[in-house]
Amino acid sequence: MNWLILALAGLVEVAWSQSIKPTQNFTRPLPTLLCLVLMARDGPMSGRASSPSTSWTCG
């Protein structure tokens, strides 16, 4: 399950990085909102997938 969350976090991070340019220096409201939502979502997803309490074993 953690690998799935990690993969989704990676996709969200790619989407977030690609959503920066359409904001045109954060002057366009809707693309800026999308960018900020994706940015805010990426951190918790990455943190959850790589938290120390998770088991990184293959079994």
C-alpha positions in Angstrom: 0.0 0.0 0.0 2.8 2.4 0.8 4.3 1.9 -2.7 1.0 2.9 -4.2 0.9 6.0 -2.1 4.5 6.8 -3.0 3.7 6.4 -6.7 0.6 8.6 -6.4 2.7 11.2 -4.6 5.2 11.1 -7.4 2.4 11.8 -10.0 1.1 14.6 -7.9 4.6 16.1 -7.7 4.9 16.0 -11.5 1.5 17.5 -11.9 2.4 20.2 -9.4 5.7 21.1 -11.1 4.0 21.3 -14.5 1.2 23.5 -13.1 3.6 26.3 -12.2 4.1 27.7 -15.7 0.4 28.2 -16.6 0.0 30.5 -13.5 2.1 33.1 -15.3 4.0 34.2 -12.1 1.0 33.4 -10.0 -1.2 36.1 -11.6 -3.9 33.8 -13.0 -6.3 32.8 -10.2 -7.5 29.3 -11.3 -4.1 27.9 -12.4 -2.6 29.4 -9.2 -5.3 27.7 -7.1 -4.7 24.3 -8.8 -0.9 24.7 -8.3 -1.3 25.5 -4.6 -3.7 22.6 -4.0 -1.4 20.1 -5.7 1.6 21.5 -3.7 -0.3 21.2 -0.4 -1.3 17.6 -1.2 2.1 16.4 -2.3 3.8 16.9 1.1 1.5 14.8 3.2 1.3 12.0 0.6 5.1 11.8 0.4 5.4 11.9 4.2 2.9 9.2 4.7 4.5 6.9 2.2 8.0 7.4 3.7 7.2 7.6 7.4 9.5 5.8 9.8 6.7 3.6 11.0 6.3 1.9 7.6 7.9 -1.4 6.9 10.1 -1.4 3.8 10.4 -5.1 3.6 9.2 -7.2 0.7 7.0 -9.5 2.6 
